[in-house]
Amino acid sequence: MSCSEPPLPPSFPSLVVMAGAPLPPSAMSSRSSGASTSYRQAALQKYLIKKKNRSFHKKVRYESRKRLAEARPRVRGQFVKQEVLAAQQA
């Protein structure tokens, strides 16, 4: 820690809790095991909800970009310049 930074107040961990940020289980070691268990259950529940809502379907965000890409010339699936395309066809 450099001299220009002010030292943290002694109640810094309680400020983090008051701000609504949950503490990791390692920080809860002084508390009862029930508190860390409920923290884990909440984290697990959040993970399962996010897992259930995953979507692996293709989604086009910009129709204009899609139209442009479909109109561009390709060789074996890769975009090429008009000059390269003309040279290959000749």
C-alpha angles and dihedrals in degrees: 000000000000124000092246094064116082114236117256116257115254091245094057096122091053089052090057091051092047090052089061098251110135116230120237117252091256089062090052095060092111091055127076120282089247091067093054090044092055090047090053092046091051092048091047092049090051090050093050092050091050090046091052092051097050116128122201095177120121112255125190110214100181117037092189091058090048092052091049092049092049091052096049118097117253137195115200090342097308125109115251135185120255091248093055091048092050091048093051093048092050 
